[in-house]
Amino acid sequence: MTNNHECVVINWIDICNYLLAFYRFQRWTKDRFNYG
C-alpha cells in the first residue's frame, strides 16, 4: 500500500509540474505574440 501511495503522489506532482509548465509556456507565447 505504501509504495502504491507514493507512486500516486509522485505522479500527481509530475502532473502538476507539467500543467504549470504548459500554463507558463502558453502565457509566454501569448506575450510574445502580443508584443512582437
Buried (B, 14 or more C-beta within 10 A) or exposed (E): EEEEEEEEEEEEEEEEEEEEEEEEEEEEEEEEEEEE
